[in-house]
Amino acid sequence: MRPNATRLTLWLAICFGAHAAEPACPWLNAATAAGVLEGPVQTAVTKNGEDATCEFSRRDSGGKLRIEVVSIGASRDELAAYKAQCIAPVVPLKAIGNEALACSVDTRNGEAAEQVVGRVRKQAFLVRVSSSASGFPRQALREKAEKVAEQVAGNLF
């Protein structure tokens, strides 16, 4: 191989290897999350069978997007646990899975957070958008959470 071809091969191997090492969220990609959070994000994905949690954190601020999807049993305790995190006002949502609602949540670290919870078939989902920055008022956070929840619910169908 010529020296330039060797360098190109090495560069391609490094680039594709680094891309493959980044965890992939089953419901939303990092580019879409970056658009939601309005900046580059870091991704963390935790999987346990069909259940998974995806966390996208904006690299230069406190913006976060969390997506959880869990299998629900006959008792639907998982969905009830998500709904129990809500504080007033709770707003029922149509056309985003089943039993979907949007609400504000209290966070332990004082961030503003809005979430959407719902169900598609036998899976409960939570989408939470939070920010410690004043650039994201609660209404903007809620709109972002609803748009992401539409995508998540659509992927679960």
N, C-alpha and C positions, 0 to 999 in steps of 0.2 A: 504494500500500500504506500501511496505517496504520503508525505508528511501532512499536507493539507487535508487529505481524506481521513487520515488517522485522527487529526484534531476534530474534524467534523463528526466522525463516529463517536468519539469520546464526548463531545459536547451534547450530541443527541442522546446518548445514554444517560448522561447526568440530568438533562432536562426531563426526559420521560421518567426516569427513576424518581426524581423529586416530585413530579406530578402524581405518580402512582402512590407515593407514600402519604399524600394528603388524604385524610379520611373523607369518605363521601357520605353525605346525608341521603337517605332513600327518597326524601320528599322535596328537597329544595337544594339547589346547587349554591356554591359559594358566591358566584357572580350575582345571582338574584338576591341573596342575602346582603351583599355589598350594596346593591341598589336600595334595598329597604333601609339599611342603616346609614346610607349615604357616605360610604367610605370603605376602604379595604378591611377585610375581616380575617380573623383566625377561626378555624373550625375545630370542634371537638365532637366526636361521635362515639356513643356508647351503645352497643347492641347486646341484647340478651334474647336469643331466639328471634321471634317476630317483633318483639318490643325493641324500641330504640329511642334514644334521646340525642338530639342535635343541638349544639350550642354554637352560635356565631357571635363573636365579640369583635366590635370595631377596634382596630389597633390603636387609634389615637384618641379615643374618648371612652365614655362609659356606656355607649350604646350596646345593647345585647338583644339577641333574638334566640329564643329557646323553643324547640319543637319536641314534644313528647308524644309517642304513640304507644299504647299498651293494649293488650288483649283484655277484654272484659268478660267476667264470668256471668252466670245467671243472675247474681245479686246486684251487678252493676256498681259495686263498691268503688271501683276505680273512677268512674265518672262522677259519682257523688263526692269523692275526695277532691277532685278538681273543682267542682262547683262550690265546695265548702271554703275554698280560698278566696272567694269573691267578697268584695264589700260593695255597698250600694253605689251607684245604681246598677242593677242587672238588666240587660237588654236582650230579649230573645231575638235570635237571628233566623231568617228564612233562607233556604237554598244553600246552606253550608252544612251538609250532613244532616244528622238528626239531633234533636234536643240541643242545638247549638245556642250559646249565649255569649255575650260580651260583657266584661265587667272590669272594674279597677281592682287592683290587689295591693296590699301592703307588702313592702319588702323589708327585710331586716336591716338593710344598709341605707334606707332612706331614698332609694331611687323611685322615680315615677314609673309605674308599670301598668300596662293594660293587657288583658288576655282574652282569648276566645277558647272556649271548651265545647266539645261536642262529641258525636259518635257517628261512625260509619260502619254498618254491619256490626261485627263483634269487636270493634276496636274503638277505644276512646282516644281523643287527641286533645292536646293543649298547645296553644301558640301564645307565647308571651313576649312582648316587646317592652324593653325597659331602657331607661336612660337616666344618668345622673346629671347630664348636661341640660341647661335651660333651653337649648335649641329645639327640643322635642316636647311641645306641650302635650298634655294628656289626650286631647282630641286627635292630634297627629299620630300618637302612639296607637290609639284605638283603630284608626283607619288602616295603619300598617298591619296591625294584628289581623284585622278582618280580611285584608287582601291575601296575606300569607295563608290564613285558615282556608280560604277558598281553594288555593292551590293544593294544600295538604289533603283536604277532603276529596278533591277531584282525583288525586293520586291514589287515594284509598279505595275508590269505587272500583 
